[in-house]
C-alpha cells in the first residue's frame, strides 16, 4: 500500500509538472523568445506636394516712345524689332508706342493714326503713363532735324519732365538721336547735346549709343532710312549695353 501511495504521489507530481510546462508554453508565443521590441513602421506619405510658386509677374511693362525705328515696320516680324529684343532681355512685357515720322516736336502726317495725325512724343506721355510701366525708353529726334533748336530743346525737356513727374518710380531712359544712311546733318550733334542736358535736368538716364547704323548699308532696308532685322539686333545690343544689361537677362 505504501508503494502504491508512493507511486501515486509520484504520478501526480509528474502530471502537475506537465500541466505547468504546458501552461508556460501557451503563454509564450512561438516567436516571443526571438522577437525584439516592436518597431513602428511609418506609412508612406500620401500628402500632395505644393508646387513651387510661379515667378513674380508684378513688374510693369517696358514702354517705348519713338519714331519709325521704334515702331519697327521694317522688321520682318514684331519679335525681330529692337524694342522686342530689349524687352525680352529685361524680362518685361513690351508696350510699343512708336510712330513713324514723329519726333519730340513733329507730329505724324494726317491720317497716320486712324483719322488723325499721330502725336509727337509729348503727346504720347499720357498713353505711356496709362500702361503703368516699370521702365520707359525714349528714342528719336532725327525727324526733328531742321527745326528751331530752341523749340527742339524745349520739347525734349517737356517730354522727359512730364514722364518723370507722372512716373516717379519708373526707370526712365532716353537714347541719343539715331541717324540712317543719309548724310548726317550738322544739327544732329546739337540735338544730342540737348537731349543729354534735358535728361540731366529731368533726372532720367541718358544712354549714349553712338550711331549704330550710320555708314552700314548691310543693316538697313532698301530705302536706307530704317533698319532690317540685323540692324534691329544691333540697335538692341547698343541699348542694352548702354543700360548695363546683359543679353537675354
C-alpha positions in Angstrom: 0.0 0.0 0.0 2.8 2.4 0.8 4.4 1.6 -2.6 1.1 2.3 -4.3 0.8 5.5 -2.4 4.3 6.5 -3.3 3.8 5.6 -6.9 0.6 7.6 -7.0 2.2 10.6 -5.4 4.9 10.5 -8.0 2.5 10.2 -10.8 0.5 13.1 -9.5 3.6 15.2 -9.3 4.5 14.3 -12.8 1.1 15.3 -14.1 1.3 18.6 -12.3 4.7 19.3 -13.8 3.4 18.6 -17.3 0.4 20.9 -16.7 2.7 23.8 -15.6 5.0 23.3 -18.5 2.1 23.3 -21.0 0.7 26.5 -19.5 4.0 28.2 -19.8 4.3 27.3 -23.5 0.8 28.6 -24.3 1.5 32.0 -22.6 4.7 32.5 -24.7 4.2 33.0 -28.5 6.2 30.7 -30.7 8.4 33.7 -31.7 8.3 35.6 -28.4 11.8 34.5 -27.4 13.3 35.8 -30.6 11.2 38.9 -31.1 12.8 42.2 -30.0 10.9 45.4 -29.1 8.1 46.1 -31.5 9.1 48.7 -34.2 6.8 51.4 -35.5 6.7 51.5 -39.3 5.7 54.8 -40.8 3.2 54.6 -43.6 4.3 56.3 -46.8 3.1 59.8 -47.0 0.1 60.4 -49.3 0.1 64.2 -48.9 0.2 66.4 -52.0 3.5 68.3 -52.5 2.8 72.0 -53.1 4.2 73.3 -56.4 6.9 76.0 -56.2 5.4 79.5 -56.6 5.4 80.9 -60.0 7.9 83.7 -60.7 6.6 87.1 -59.8 4.9 88.9 -62.7 4.3 92.1 -60.7 6.7 94.2 -62.6 5.1 96.7 -65.0 5.9 96.6 -68.7 8.6 98.5 -70.6 7.1 101.3 -72.7 8.9 102.6 -75.8 8.3 106.0 -77.3 9.9 106.8 -80.6 9.7 107.1 -84.4 9.7 104.6 -87.2 12.8 102.8 -85.9 11.0 102.2 -82.7 7.7 101.3 -84.4 9.7 98.7 -86.3 7.7 98.4 -89.5 10.9 97.4 -91.4 11.4 94.4 -89.2 10.3 91.1 -90.6 8.2 90.3 -87.5 7.3 92.2 -84.3 9.6 89.9 -82.3 12.5 91.0 -84.5 12.3 94.7 -83.8 14.9 96.0 -81.4 12.2 97.0 -78.8 11.0 93.4 -78.5 14.6 92.2 -78.1 15.3 94.7 -75.4 12.1 93.9 -73.6 13.0 90.2 -73.7 16.4 90.9 -72.3 14.8 92.9 -69.5 12.3 90.2 -68.8 9.4 92.6 -69.3 6.4 92.9 -71.5 6.8 95.3 -74.4 4.4 98.2 -74.9 5.4 99.9 -78.2 4.1 103.4 -78.7 6.4 104.3 -81.6 5.0 106.1 -84.6 6.7 106.7 -88.0 7.7 110.3 -88.9 7.2 111.6 -85.4 9.6 113.3 -83.0 9.8 115.4 -79.9 8.3 118.3 -82.0 7.0 116.7 -85.2 3.6 115.0 -85.4 2.9 112.3 -87.9 1.2 113.0 -91.2 -2.6 113.4 -91.3 -4.3 110.0 -91.1 -1.3 108.3 -89.7 -3.2 107.3 -86.5 -6.7 106.5 -87.7 -8.3 109.7 -89.0 -5.8 111.8 -87.1 -2.1 112.6 -87.1 0.0 110.6 -84.7 1.1 112.8 -81.8 4.6 113.9 -81.1 6.4 112.3 -78.1 5.0 114.6 -75.5 1.5 113.8 -76.8 2.2 110.1 -76.1 3.1 110.6 -72.5 -0.5 110.0 -71.3 -0.6 106.6 -73.0 2.7 105.7 -71.6 1.5 106.6 -68.1 -1.7 104.6 -68.6 0.4 101.4 -69.2 1.8 101.7 -65.7 5.3 100.8 -66.7 8.3 99.9 -64.6 10.6 101.1 -67.4 10.3 103.7 -70.2 12.7 104.1 -73.1 12.5 107.1 -75.4 14.4 107.2 -78.7 14.2 109.6 -81.6 14.8 113.2 -82.6 16.1 112.6 -86.0 12.8 113.6 -87.6 13.1 117.0 -85.8 16.2 117.8 -87.8 16.0 121.3 -89.3 13.5 122.6 -86.8 14.4 125.5 -84.4 17.0 124.3 -81.9 15.3 126.2 -79.1 11.9 124.7 -79.8 13.5 121.2 -80.0 15.3 121.6 -76.7 12.1 122.8 -75.0 10.1 119.9 -76.5 12.6 117.3 -75.2 12.6 118.9 -71.7 8.8 119.0 -71.6 8.6 115.3 -72.6 11.1 114.0 -70.2 9.9 116.2 -67.3 6.3 115.1 -67.9 7.3 111.4 -67.8 9.4 111.8 -64.6 6.6 113.7 -62.9 3.9 111.2 -63.8 6.1 108.1 -63.3 8.4 108.9 -60.3 9.1 105.3 -59.5 9.7 104.1 -63.1 13.2 103.8 -64.6 13.3 106.2 -67.5 15.9 106.2 -70.2 16.4 108.5 -73.2 18.6 107.5 -76.1 20.7 109.9 -78.2 19.0 110.6 -81.6 19.8 108.0 -84.2 20.5 108.5 -87.9 20.5 106.4 -91.0 22.4 106.1 -94.3 21.7 109.7 -95.5 24.3 112.3 -94.9 24.5 113.2 -91.2 23.0 116.7 -90.6 25.1 119.3 -88.8 22.2 119.7 -86.3 22.4 116.1 -85.0 25.3 116.9 -82.7 23.5 119.8 -81.1 20.3 117.8 -80.8 22.2 115.1 -79.0 23.6 117.7 -76.5 20.1 119.0 -76.0 18.7 115.5 -75.2 21.6 114.8 -72.8 21.1 118.1 -71.0 17.3 117.7 -70.7 17.9 114.2 -69.3 20.1 115.5 -66.6 17.6 118.3 -65.7 14.7 115.8 -65.5 16.8 113.3 -63.6 16.4 110.5 -66.1 19.1 108.3 -67.5 20.8 109.3 -70.8 22.0 106.4 -73.0 24.8 107.2 -75.4 24.8 104.5 -78.0 26.7 106.5 -80.7 25.4 105.8 -84.2 25.0 102.1 -84.8 23.5 102.4 -88.3 25.5 105.2 -89.9 27.6 104.0 -92.9 26.4 100.4 -92.5 24.2 99.6 -95.5 24.1 95.9 -94.5 22.0 96.8 -91.5 19.4 98.8 -93.5 16.4 98.1 -95.7 16.5 99.2 -99.4 15.3 102.8 -98.8 18.2 103.3 -96.4 16.2 105.0 -93.7 15.2 102.1 -91.5 17.0 99.0 -90.1 16.5 95.5 -91.3 16.4 92.5 -88.8 20.2 92.6 -88.5 20.0 96.4 -87.8 17.3 95.9 -85.2 19.5 93.4 -83.4 22.4 95.8 -83.5 20.2 98.6 -82.0 19.0 96.3 -79.3 22.6 95.4 -78.4 23.6 99.0 -78.3 20.7 99.9 -76.0 21.2 97.0 -73.5 24.9 97.6 -73.4 24.4 101.3 -72.6 21.9 100.2 -69.9 24.4 97.8 -68.5 22.1 94.8 -69.1 23.5 91.6 -70.5 21.8 90.0 -73.4 19.0 87.5 -72.6 18.9 88.6 -69.0 
